[in-house]
């Protein structure tokens, strides 16, 4: 049986198999060696992700021989929604976000001790662009997410990775190092795709 690589996350993961997406690129890169399996859930935050862990990763795949090579955990963009704006229902307080990531990692490492688990931080937020295409519920005319808030959640993600001894990709910082990152690409990982590969395959 071919080994598996699971991609677990929110809409950025769910849409990663669109044409040119980062999930599709990983599947192409590993097409002879592993199956890249999509487990993306649009709109989800870490609180909701915890509720579906058992269904997403059933106990039938618990044996050492069935352990996946790696699992990416890519949440935080929705958690970082501002608590006083139109996407408040997705907001998860920062300390709870960290606790939830700890719980997700504990679950995955408890089920598959030898599997490489990789945390990916939320990407930066281009606030002016979000206001060009606001949600219908946005009556305030203000961005429901800010780059500052996303950065705080990105730092928390990296802190959890360090505390748990797992690998992490600081997408929030790396994207902003690319000139014109706001319009470079609609896929948050596409602009850093080669670097993402190097991080992934060097583990």
C-alpha positions in Angstrom: 0.0 0.0 0.0 1.3 3.4 -0.9 2.0 5.8 2.0 -0.2 8.8 2.6 0.3 12.5 3.2 -2.8 14.1 4.7 -3.6 17.8 4.3 -5.9 18.9 7.1 -7.2 22.5 7.3 -9.8 25.0 6.4 -10.8 26.4 2.9 -7.2 27.2 2.0 -6.6 23.4 2.2 -10.0 22.5 0.7 -9.3 24.5 -2.4 -5.7 23.5 -2.6 -6.5 20.9 -5.3 -7.8 23.6 -7.7 -5.8 24.1 -10.8 -2.3 25.3 -9.8 -3.1 24.9 -6.1 -0.5 23.9 -3.5 -2.2 20.6 -2.7 -2.3 19.7 -6.4 1.4 20.6 -6.7 2.2 18.3 -3.8 0.3 15.5 -5.4 2.2 16.0 -8.6 5.5 16.1 -6.7 4.8 12.9 -4.9 2.9 11.1 -7.6 5.2 8.1 -7.7 5.8 7.8 -4.0 2.8 8.8 -1.9 -0.9 9.6 -2.1 -1.7 13.1 -1.0 -5.1 13.0 0.7 -7.3 16.1 1.1 -9.1 16.8 4.4 -10.0 20.5 4.0 -13.1 22.0 5.6 -14.1 25.5 4.4 -14.9 27.9 7.2 -13.5 25.7 9.9 -11.5 27.0 12.9 -9.6 24.9 15.4 -12.6 24.6 17.7 -14.6 22.9 15.0 -11.7 20.9 13.8 -11.4 19.2 17.2 -15.0 18.1 16.9 -14.4 16.1 13.7 -10.9 14.6 14.4 -12.2 11.1 15.0 -14.2 11.2 11.8 -11.4 12.7 9.7 -8.8 10.3 11.0 -10.7 7.1 12.0 -9.1 4.5 14.3 -9.0 1.9 11.5 -5.7 3.5 10.4 -3.9 3.2 13.7 -1.4 0.5 13.0 2.3 1.4 12.4 2.1 0.0 8.8 -0.8 2.3 8.1 0.7 5.5 9.6 0.8 8.3 7.1 4.2 9.8 6.2 3.0 13.3 7.2 0.0 15.4 8.2 -0.1 19.2 7.6 -2.3 21.1 10.0 -3.3 24.4 8.5 -5.7 26.5 10.6 -5.8 30.0 12.0 -7.2 32.2 9.3 -10.7 31.8 10.6 -9.8 31.7 14.2 -8.2 35.1 13.7 -11.5 36.7 12.6 -12.2 39.7 14.7 -14.6 39.1 17.6 -16.5 42.4 17.0 -17.0 42.1 13.2 -19.2 40.1 10.9 -17.2 36.9 11.1 -17.3 36.8 14.8 -18.9 33.4 14.8 -15.6 32.0 13.5 -13.4 33.8 16.0 -11.5 31.7 18.5 -9.6 33.5 21.3 -5.8 33.3 21.0 -5.2 31.2 24.1 -8.0 28.7 23.1 -6.4 28.6 19.6 -3.1 27.5 21.1 -4.8 25.0 23.3 -6.7 23.6 20.4 -3.6 23.2 18.3 -1.9 21.4 21.3 -5.0 19.0 21.4 -4.9 18.4 17.6 -1.2 17.6 17.8 -1.6 15.3 20.8 -4.3 13.4 18.9 -2.3 13.0 15.8 1.0 12.0 17.6 -1.0 9.7 19.9 -2.5 7.9 17.0 0.7 7.9 14.8 3.8 8.5 16.9 6.2 8.2 13.9 4.2 10.5 11.5 5.7 13.9 10.8 3.2 16.6 11.7 3.7 20.0 10.2 2.0 23.1 11.4 1.3 25.9 8.8 0.7 29.4 10.1 -2.2 31.4 8.8 -1.3 33.6 5.9 -1.2 37.5 5.9 -4.3 39.5 5.3 -4.6 42.1 2.5 -7.2 44.3 4.2 -7.9 46.7 1.3 -8.6 43.7 -1.0 -11.0 42.2 1.5 -13.0 45.4 1.4 -13.2 45.3 -2.4 -15.3 42.1 -2.1 -16.9 42.2 1.4 -19.3 39.7 2.7 -23.0 40.6 2.5 -23.1 40.5 6.3 -20.4 43.2 6.5 -22.5 46.3 7.3 -19.7 48.2 9.0 -17.5 48.7 6.0 -14.5 47.4 8.0 -12.3 44.4 7.3 -13.5 41.4 9.4 -9.9 40.3 9.6 -6.7 42.2 10.0 -3.1 41.4 9.1 -2.1 42.3 12.7 -4.5 39.7 14.1 -3.4 37.1 11.6 0.2 37.8 12.6 -0.6 37.2 16.3 -2.1 33.8 15.4 0.8 33.0 13.2 3.2 33.6 16.1 1.0 31.5 18.4 1.1 28.7 15.8 4.9 28.8 15.7 5.1 28.8 19.5 2.9 25.7 19.7 5.1 24.0 17.1 8.2 24.8 19.2 6.6 23.6 22.4 5.5 20.3 20.9 8.7 19.7 18.9 7.1 19.6 15.5 8.0 21.3 12.2 6.3 24.6 11.2 6.0 26.8 8.2 5.8 30.5 8.9 3.6 31.4 5.9 2.6 34.8 7.4 6.2 36.0 7.3 7.3 34.3 4.1 4.5 35.6 2.0 5.2 39.1 3.0 8.8 38.8 1.9 7.6 38.5 -1.7 7.3 41.8 -3.6 3.6 42.5 -4.3 2.5 39.5 -2.3 -1.0 41.0 -2.1 -1.7 40.4 -5.8 1.0 37.8 -6.6 -1.5 34.9 -6.4 -4.9 33.9 -5.0 -3.4 30.7 -3.5 -1.6 31.6 -0.3 0.9 28.9 -0.7 1.4 29.1 -4.5 3.9 32.0 -4.3 6.0 30.1 -1.8 5.4 26.7 -3.4 9.0 25.8 -4.1 10.1 26.8 -0.6 7.2 24.8 0.7 8.4 21.8 -1.2 11.9 22.2 0.3 10.5 22.4 3.8 8.3 19.4 3.2 10.8 17.0 1.6 13.7 17.9 3.9 11.9 16.6 6.9 
